[in-house]
Amino acid sequence: ATAVSKVAPATAPASGSPYAELADAYFADIRRELALLMDNPSWDDGSLAPVLIRLAWHSSGTYDKASGTGGSNGAGMRFDAEASDCENAGLHTARAFLEPVKRKFP
């Protein structure tokens, strides 16, 4: 039998691919983990959803059409140049909450 990696591919496999079912299960596990993370009584109004949505919005907003760089796929918010921008103040907290999920699903 062929060993199948538990690490999701960088791009989603084509439908019907032997890896499609594995990728679907992997991403479903990540979604479940994120859903568990959302309810957090110690954070603001009891939910991390608003700050995580803000992180996604600001990350997507880094896309530069002229150079084709940045955006969510570039993960630029993890680098100091973007993370330290004054418009991204406070988003380090959202990234810190996501870090355990990142470690669990490399």
Beta strands, then each sheet from edge to edge (+ up, - down):
end
